[in-house]
């Protein structure tokens, strides 16, 4: 029983870390990257965004971006009978929405920006406002998911501690 609690706690902890990294990426874009690029001229903005879109396609980013979804899903399954499962499932739901927005909105916008043969100003008209708005939604959802997982992790730790204390007490009374 303790091994299941330990494994469930490990996966939940890993999911929480991956979620924090993913949420932090979206947050950094919302707070610094996009406002910084908005101060640049259109050609610099488009070139820098294209370069970042190419650079972010790497194993380290994929580990957190896909890992947050996969680890949260595994954790939800492992902890399906735990009293704090609703927090893990809420985190999974919030991050699933984040993931879908990324795949259905932000990535197609990135692809359109990369493939455009129009001027930088014209390309930005179709890109910037929508990308920034949906990134704010991704930031809020992934931060919410992080909060849900953190709550589940705290509750899991409390439950495991109570279980271990109870088991130690019953052994001592024998």
Backbone as CSV, one residue per row, in Angstrom:
resi,resn,N_x,N_y,N_z,CA_x,CA_y,CA_z,C_x,C_y,C_z
1,UNK,0.830,-1.202,0.000,0.000,0.000,0.000,0.867,1.256,0.000
2,UNK,1.941,1.252,0.792,2.831,2.414,0.846,3.502,2.647,-0.490
3,UNK,3.845,1.551,-1.221,4.480,1.705,-2.527,3.553,2.418,-3.503
4,UNK,2.258,2.093,-3.472,1.289,2.767,-4.343,1.189,4.241,-3.995
5,UNK,1.200,4.546,-2.704,1.149,5.945,-2.274,2.403,6.683,-2.725
6,UNK,3.548,6.016,-2.613,4.809,6.635,-3.012,4.842,6.873,-4.515
7,UNK,4.468,5.857,-5.293,4.451,6.002,-6.753,3.469,7.092,-7.170
8,UNK,2.279,7.080,-6.565,1.285,8.112,-6.881,1.789,9.499,-6.531
9,UNK,2.483,9.610,-5.417,3.038,10.903,-5.009,4.161,11.348,-5.921
10,UNK,4.989,10.395,-6.361,6.090,10.731,-7.259,5.562,11.254,-8.595
11,UNK,4.598,10.551,-9.172,4.045,10.968,-10.466,3.310,12.306,-10.317
12,UNK,2.565,12.464,-9.238,1.882,13.741,-8.994,2.895,14.875,-8.843
13,UNK,3.976,14.615,-8.139,5.026,15.632,-7.997,5.661,15.985,-9.329
14,UNK,5.958,14.960,-10.141,6.537,15.200,-11.466,5.567,15.965,-12.360
15,UNK,4.277,15.623,-12.282,3.260,16.343,-13.055,3.206,17.813,-12.637
16,UNK,3.324,18.054,-11.343,3.272,19.426,-10.828,4.471,20.233,-11.318
17,UNK,5.648,19.625,-11.311,6.851,20.313,-11.815,6.710,20.602,-13.310
18,UNK,6.299,19.595,-14.082,6.129,19.796,-15.527,5.089,20.878,-15.800
19,UNK,4.010,20.872,-15.016,2.966,21.884,-15.187,3.511,23.273,-14.875
20,UNK,4.318,23.366,-13.835,4.925,24.652,-13.494,5.812,25.179,-14.619
21,UNK,6.569,24.286,-15.228,7.426,24.696,-16.349,6.596,25.142,-17.552
22,UNK,5.541,24.407,-17.855,4.675,24.781,-18.985,3.977,26.111,-18.706
23,UNK,3.393,26.231,-17.522,2.706,27.480,-17.159,3.687,28.651,-17.170
24,UNK,4.898,28.403,-16.689,5.916,29.459,-16.677,6.302,29.915,-18.071
25,UNK,6.311,28.986,-19.015,6.617,29.350,-20.401,5.551,30.291,-20.949
26,UNK,4.279,29.919,-20.762,3.193,30.771,-21.253,3.198,32.124,-20.547
27,UNK,3.453,32.112,-19.238,3.496,33.328,-18.431,4.608,34.266,-18.914
28,UNK,5.768,33.693,-19.198,6.895,34.508,-19.665,6.566,35.169,-20.999
29,UNK,5.919,34.422,-21.885,5.505,35.023,-23.152,4.501,36.153,-22.913
30,UNK,3.556,35.937,-21.989,2.522,36.949,-21.728,3.098,38.203,-21.093
31,UNK,4.049,38.038,-20.181,4.546,39.182,-19.397,5.752,39.891,-19.994
32,UNK,6.547,39.172,-20.774,7.799,39.777,-21.227,8.041,39.654,-22.731
33,UNK,7.911,38.446,-23.255,8.299,38.230,-24.649,7.423,39.028,-25.608
34,UNK,6.117,38.838,-25.520,5.236,39.512,-26.473,5.208,41.030,-26.266
35,UNK,5.147,41.540,-25.022,5.235,42.994,-24.856,6.573,43.556,-25.355
36,UNK,7.646,42.791,-25.169,8.949,43.236,-25.670,8.982,43.279,-27.186
37,UNK,8.431,42.241,-27.805,8.391,42.226,-29.267,7.501,43.332,-29.811
38,UNK,6.436,43.660,-29.097,5.519,44.716,-29.544,6.219,46.077,-29.628
39,UNK,7.310,46.219,-28.893,8.089,47.476,-28.947,9.012,47.543,-30.160
40,UNK,9.155,46.425,-30.858,10.046,46.348,-32.015,9.297,46.742,-33.278
41,UNK,10.072,47.021,-34.334,9.374,47.263,-35.599,8.864,45.929,-36.133
42,UNK,7.966,45.983,-37.078,7.253,44.798,-37.542,8.183,43.713,-38.081
43,UNK,9.218,44.110,-38.822,10.136,43.126,-39.397,10.896,42.379,-38.299
44,UNK,11.328,43.100,-37.283,12.044,42.480,-36.167,11.097,41.553,-35.401
45,UNK,9.881,42.006,-35.160,8.890,41.195,-34.453,8.679,39.865,-35.174
46,UNK,8.404,39.932,-36.470,8.113,38.730,-37.244,9.338,37.811,-37.286
47,UNK,10.504,38.361,-37.524,11.714,37.533,-37.573,11.986,36.871,-36.218
48,UNK,11.877,37.642,-35.147,12.126,37.087,-33.809,11.099,36.010,-33.461
49,UNK,9.840,36.243,-33.789,8.799,35.265,-33.483,9.018,33.991,-34.284
50,UNK,9.371,34.127,-35.535,9.667,32.945,-36.355,10.836,32.166,-35.749
51,UNK,11.863,32.878,-35.335,13.030,32.221,-34.742,12.667,31.520,-33.430
52,UNK,11.858,32.155,-32.596,11.445,31.516,-31.339,10.576,30.291,-31.614
53,UNK,9.693,30.386,-32.597,8.836,29.251,-32.938,9.666,28.063,-33.430
54,UNK,10.757,28.337,-34.119,11.655,27.255,-34.542,12.442,26.712,-33.344
55,UNK,12.940,27.605,-32.523,13.806,27.203,-31.406,13.058,26.415,-30.331
56,UNK,11.781,26.718,-30.131,11.030,26.057,-29.051,10.720,24.593,-29.379
57,UNK,10.847,24.219,-30.629,10.604,22.825,-31.027,11.846,21.998,-30.701
58,UNK,11.976,21.652,-29.411,13.135,20.903,-28.954,12.718,19.932,-27.855
59,UNK,13.525,18.921,-27.608,13.151,17.898,-26.625,12.931,18.432,-25.209
60,UNK,13.660,19.431,-24.811,13.508,19.958,-23.453,12.131,20.593,-23.284
61,UNK,11.714,21.404,-24.246,10.378,21.988,-24.166,9.304,20.913,-24.268
62,UNK,9.478,19.974,-25.199,8.483,18.918,-25.362,8.319,18.096,-24.087
63,UNK,9.410,17.916,-23.351,9.343,17.146,-22.108,8.363,17.783,-21.124
64,UNK,8.403,19.103,-20.995,7.457,19.755,-20.080,6.081,19.926,-20.708
65,UNK,6.001,20.314,-21.962,4.720,20.575,-22.609,3.868,19.306,-22.704
66,UNK,4.449,18.232,-23.230,3.720,16.966,-23.323,3.729,16.228,-21.987
67,UNK,4.832,16.376,-21.245,4.957,15.715,-19.952,3.894,16.166,-18.968
68,UNK,3.557,17.443,-18.982,2.512,17.946,-18.071,1.191,17.232,-18.335
69,UNK,0.863,17.041,-19.590,-0.385,16.363,-19.946,-0.319,14.872,-19.601
70,UNK,0.746,14.223,-20.024,0.876,12.784,-19.803,0.979,12.454,-18.312
71,UNK,1.841,13.143,-17.595,2.017,12.855,-16.164,0.758,13.159,-15.358
72,UNK,0.059,14.220,-15.719,-1.187,14.536,-15.016,-2.239,13.466,-15.294
73,UNK,-2.293,12.998,-16.526,-3.217,11.915,-16.854,-2.893,10.630,-16.103
74,UNK,-1.619,10.279,-16.044,-1.204,9.080,-15.300,-1.518,9.257,-13.819
75,UNK,-1.242,10.438,-13.295,-1.526,10.702,-11.886,-3.017,10.604,-11.592
76,UNK,-3.831,11.145,-12.480,-5.288,11.065,-12.293,-5.734,9.602,-12.247
77,UNK,-5.142,8.784,-13.083,-5.488,7.368,-13.088,-5.006,6.686,-11.803
78,UNK,-3.753,6.955,-11.423,-3.202,6.326,-10.218,-3.980,6.706,-8.961
79,UNK,-4.440,7.933,-8.907,-5.092,8.441,-7.697,-6.613,8.457,-7.827
80,UNK,-7.147,7.671,-8.737,-8.585,7.689,-9.013,-9.437,7.326,-7.804
81,UNK,-8.882,6.630,-6.817,-9.647,6.274,-5.616,-9.301,7.174,-4.432
82,UNK,-8.355,8.067,-4.608,-7.910,8.929,-3.510,-8.926,10.039,-3.263
83,UNK,-9.044,10.498,-2.028,-10.001,11.569,-1.728,-9.686,12.891,-2.456
84,UNK,-8.436,13.095,-2.801,-8.032,14.350,-3.446,-7.993,14.241,-4.977
85,UNK,-8.578,13.174,-5.519,-8.537,12.947,-6.968,-9.176,14.079,-7.760
86,UNK,-10.195,14.738,-7.175,-10.882,15.799,-7.924,-9.934,16.939,-8.299
87,UNK,-8.931,17.190,-7.470,-7.960,18.246,-7.765,-7.076,17.852,-8.947
88,UNK,-6.699,16.585,-9.003,-5.879,16.113,-10.124,-6.699,16.145,-11.412
89,UNK,-7.943,15.679,-11.340,-8.806,15.699,-12.516,-9.083,17.133,-12.983
90,UNK,-9.240,18.051,-12.044,-9.437,19.463,-12.408,-8.186,20.002,-13.103
91,UNK,-7.021,19.634,-12.589,-5.773,20.043,-13.241,-5.658,19.470,-14.638
92,UNK,-6.043,18.217,-14.789,-6.005,17.580,-16.106,-6.969,18.278,-17.075
93,UNK,-8.150,18.598,-16.604,-9.129,19.289,-17.461,-8.611,20.658,-17.894
94,UNK,-8.077,21.424,-16.947,-7.575,22.769,-17.271,-6.406,22.700,-18.249
95,UNK,-5.502,21.741,-18.034,-4.352,21.665,-18.940,-4.742,21.069,-20.288
96,UNK,-5.730,20.193,-20.316,-6.211,19.673,-21.599,-6.740,20.827,-22.456
97,UNK,-7.467,21.749,-21.830,-7.930,22.935,-22.567,-6.744,23.772,-23.060
98,UNK,-5.738,23.932,-22.207,-4.525,24.659,-22.598,-3.889,24.003,-23.815
99,UNK,-3.745,22.700,-23.738,-3.137,21.924,-24.816,-3.933,22.085,-26.116
100,UNK,-5.263,21.979,-26.021,-6.107,22.111,-27.208,-6.015,23.507,-27.821
101,UNK,-5.989,24.532,-26.982,-5.838,25.906,-27.496,-4.510,26.040,-28.231
102,UNK,-3.464,25.478,-27.653,-2.152,25.541,-28.290,-2.188,24.888,-29.664
103,UNK,-2.752,23.696,-29.726,-2.768,22.920,-30.969,-3.727,23.520,-32.004
104,UNK,-4.850,24.055,-31.534,-5.875,24.527,-32.473,-5.760,26.008,-32.836
105,UNK,-5.082,26.796,-31.993,-5.010,28.234,-32.260,-3.566,28.713,-32.417
106,UNK,-2.766,28.577,-31.369,-1.440,29.196,-31.382,-0.494,28.567,-32.406
107,UNK,-0.470,27.239,-32.490,0.414,26.599,-33.470,0.001,26.941,-34.900
108,UNK,-1.288,26.872,-35.261,-1.653,27.300,-36.622,-1.286,28.766,-36.906
109,UNK,-1.427,29.644,-35.917,-1.005,31.033,-36.119,0.506,31.109,-36.356
110,UNK,1.272,30.323,-35.575,2.725,30.282,-35.779,3.056,29.792,-37.186
111,UNK,2.360,28.736,-37.608,2.598,28.190,-38.946,2.252,29.207,-40.028
112,UNK,1.150,29.910,-39.849,0.767,30.942,-40.824,1.805,32.052,-40.874
113,UNK,2.331,32.430,-39.725,3.354,33.483,-39.680,4.618,33.016,-40.391
114,UNK,4.968,31.766,-40.238,6.173,31.232,-40.878,6.012,31.136,-42.395
115,UNK,4.794,30.853,-42.847,4.557,30.621,-44.271,4.148,31.865,-45.047
116,UNK,3.927,32.951,-44.359,3.405,34.132,-45.036,4.441,34.727,-45.989
117,UNK,3.958,35.118,-47.144,4.806,35.788,-48.117,4.502,37.274,-48.160
118,UNK,3.636,37.718,-47.250,3.226,39.121,-47.240,4.206,39.941,-46.406
119,UNK,3.975,41.212,-46.371,4.825,42.100,-45.585,4.660,41.774,-44.104
120,UNK,5.645,42.178,-43.326,5.606,41.932,-41.889,4.395,42.601,-41.250
121,UNK,4.067,43.800,-41.689,2.915,44.512,-41.127,1.617,43.762,-41.387
122,UNK,1.450,43.259,-42.601,0.251,42.502,-42.940,0.210,41.192,-42.163
123,UNK,1.353,40.537,-42.042,1.425,39.273,-41.299,1.043,39.481,-39.840
124,UNK,1.480,40.585,-39.251,1.176,40.856,-37.847,-0.288,41.166,-37.614
125,UNK,-0.942,41.771,-38.597,-2.370,42.067,-38.449,-3.178,40.798,-38.207
126,UNK,-2.781,39.718,-38.856,-3.495,38.452,-38.733,-2.986,37.598,-37.569
127,UNK,-1.915,38.024,-36.915,-1.247,37.183,-35.937,-1.297,37.721,-34.506
128,UNK,-0.774,38.903,-34.297,-0.432,39.370,-32.954,-1.587,39.396,-31.964
129,UNK,-2.665,40.077,-32.276,-3.751,40.220,-31.301,-4.362,38.880,-30.914
130,UNK,-4.603,38.027,-31.905,-5.203,36.732,-31.602,-4.228,35.850,-30.818
131,UNK,-2.958,35.833,-31.217,-1.967,34.988,-30.534,-1.820,35.426,-29.078
132,UNK,-1.715,36.725,-28.865,-1.541,37.252,-27.504,-2.769,36.940,-26.647
133,UNK,-3.959,37.153,-27.180,-5.179,36.902,-26.409,-5.289,35.436,-26.008
134,UNK,-5.048,34.537,-26.949,-5.151,33.115,-26.619,-4.005,32.660,-25.720
135,UNK,-2.863,33.318,-25.816,-1.776,32.973,-24.897,-2.134,33.361,-23.461
136,UNK,-2.840,34.461,-23.293,-3.295,34.841,-21.954,-4.243,33.770,-21.407
137,UNK,-5.118,33.262,-22.253,-6.029,32.193,-21.826,-5.217,30.955,-21.440
138,UNK,-4.216,30.599,-22.258,-3.362,29.447,-21.930,-2.635,29.669,-20.608
139,UNK,-2.172,30.873,-20.399,-1.457,31.188,-19.163,-2.371,31.011,-17.960
140,UNK,-3.576,31.543,-18.044,-4.518,31.422,-16.924,-4.902,29.965,-16.674
141,UNK,-5.206,29.228,-17.719,-5.609,27.829,-17.562,-4.473,26.966,-17.012
142,UNK,-3.272,27.144,-17.530,-2.158,26.316,-17.052,-1.753,26.697,-15.638
143,UNK,-1.901,27.959,-15.279,-1.629,28.369,-13.896,-2.690,27.794,-12.967
144,UNK,-3.919,27.793,-13.402,-4.991,27.162,-12.636,-4.706,25.661,-12.465
145,UNK,-4.288,25.006,-13.534,-3.933,23.585,-13.471,-2.803,23.360,-12.467
146,UNK,-1.818,24.232,-12.483,-0.713,24.138,-11.519,-1.231,24.262,-10.089
147,UNK,-2.112,25.194,-9.851,-2.696,25.360,-8.521,-3.465,24.129,-8.082
148,UNK,-4.225,23.542,-9.003,-4.976,22.323,-8.681,-4.031,21.180,-8.316
149,UNK,-2.968,21.023,-9.099,-2.017,19.943,-8.810,-1.276,20.192,-7.500
150,UNK,-0.933,21.440,-7.238,-0.259,21.753,-5.976,-1.168,21.418,-4.798
151,UNK,-2.444,21.734,-4.921,-3.402,21.395,-3.857,-3.483,19.878,-3.681
152,UNK,-3.549,19.145,-4.777,-3.596,17.683,-4.701,-2.330,17.137,-4.052
153,UNK,-1.193,17.724,-4.365,0.074,17.265,-3.796,0.111,17.477,-2.286
154,UNK,-0.370,18.624,-1.832,-0.439,18.887,-0.387,-1.363,17.880,0.293
155,UNK,-2.528,17.683,-0.272,-3.490,16.736,0.319,-2.955,15.307,0.281
156,UNK,-2.279,14.956,-0.785,-1.685,13.628,-0.886,-0.632,13.440,0.211
157,UNK,0.177,14.459,0.419,1.195,14.392,1.476,0.569,14.240,2.848
158,UNK,-0.486,14.975,3.102,-1.178,14.863,4.395,-1.766,13.464,4.575
159,UNK,-2.393,12.954,3.530,-3.011,11.628,3.614,-1.940,10.558,3.828
160,UNK,-0.839,10.666,3.122,0.234,9.684,3.268,0.841,9.757,4.666
161,UNK,1.034,10.962,5.181,1.569,11.118,6.543,0.627,10.503,7.569
162,UNK,-0.655,10.753,7.431,-1.634,10.198,8.362,-1.631,8.674,8.287
163,UNK,-1.526,8.147,7.083,-1.487,6.697,6.908,-0.247,6.107,7.577
164,UNK,0.909,6.740,7.359,2.149,6.235,7.946,2.128,6.332,9.465
165,UNK,1.570,7.414,9.998,1.462,7.548,11.452,0.544,6.478,12.024
166,UNK,-0.571,6.223,11.340,-1.508,5.192,11.774,-0.861,3.817,11.732
167,UNK,-0.116,3.529,10.666,0.545,2.230,10.541,1.617,2.067,11.619
168,UNK,2.352,3.128,11.911,3.385,3.063,12.946,2.753,2.854,14.311
169,UNK,1.615,3.490,14.563,0.903,3.334,15.848,0.383,1.925,16.027
170,UNK,-0.122,1.326,14.945,-0.659,-0.033,15.081,0.457,-1.040,15.276
171,UNK,1.627,-0.791,14.706,2.768,-1.692,14.927,3.283,-1.566,16.350
172,UNK,3.266,-0.361,16.882,3.768,-0.133,18.240,2.857,-0.757,19.285
173,UNK,1.566,-0.863,18.982,0.630,-1.425,19.954,0.631,-2.948,19.960
174,UNK,1.283,-3.558,18.983,1.328,-5.033,18.931,2.202,-5.608,19.981
